[in-house]
């Protein structure tokens, strides 16, 4: 697949997210993917300001528009899930990664806690394949997003920010009627303390979503009165530092 971005645009992007120069021409690898993830999260905030404060009050996911607004303008802007994830998808393709997007069913929250059934697709993740293994990449979920690539391994626990732990489990969601091994979804779960029960944020398949799918999902998410995005202003900025190992890490938000 050919990326929407040229090599010059990729270099501008890598400079913008402050990725070390020695990594700019690195071949695809897990260590490179981790570095990209950390720098992308800390440089490009999750926010939906265009939906509430731009003259059009609309979200434009055209790759060139996203590049101009996020990278070229250098105003510290980001975007909501589809804006940042689609830009990142095209950058990963340009950097040689085997990657595609997948639709996500995100549960609504009551006082910040996910509850109820899984709705239709209103979120997006990237899925990267490296040496035969698949990784979940989510740089557009806001404050509870994974701060690292997560391998599609059932039940593997990762330490996120602070005391929060996260994992992916493979299971059926409650509204699934046809229950076979093939119809199980990957469910992104968290708990904020080891003594608390796990709770589910969202679920996604390994099925690829196409650009035309994102036009429909973006339209619903940015216009429907039931969509959280249409009545809530959101802005989350992740913080990066040099960790004990000498590598860059996300440590706060």
Phi, psi and omega in degrees: 000141179265134180285155174286349185250144177279169178297325178296319178294321177299315180297320177298318179297313181296323174295319183296320180275004175063037174289134180308141185302325183293347179263354188298332180239027179289146175286159179302131179200167180292321180296321177295318180297319178297316180297317178300317182300311182296316182288324177296312181301317185281340183262332187241101184291157170274120181199155179238036186295327180298326182292331186255333189238353177281159180301326184271340184054040179230165178247122180254116183259015175299130184305320181289323176297315179298319181297315180296315186286322185270314187267306187291319184293332179050046178254009181076017182277157174228236179175175175274185197310309185290329179296305185286325182289324179287322173300313181296322178303313181291328175292318178297320177299314181298330181274003173097007181280148173273103190215147172213168181259154177223146179280149187230136174262107184257127180288148176285164183241147172240114185053041175087354184254124178300139180205163176083190182284168174274125182277199174287182183289122177223008182218174186216140169231160170259145174239120182251137175252124179231120179051040177086354180253141181262144180232137175275127181236115179228104178250018183223034181251002180080209191296339180256015179287157178290133181269014178206159170297140181243120177295147178283077179235122185299118172086359181291125186266137178236145175274122178262210181288139176063229182269358183289132172246149182226158178201164171247131174236148181256117185199174173274146171273163191297331183273000180287125179265319178268110187248098173233170179302325182288338183265003174291149178246162171273127184247123180273117185238162179213159156215148185267001176201146184296340180272356181263156178290154174287144176229153187258129174274307186203171181221146181212153175266176172269010180284131180288137172258143184263164178307321180296328177297320184288335173298318181290312182297317179297320179298313180296311186297328185264355184231333187288134183297341177276350181283128178307324185297332186280343181232010180226125175276127184233140175203119180229129179241124177273149183250139184239147177209170173277122182277181182298332180279354183092353179268158178287143181215157172274129182235352181189184181206000000 
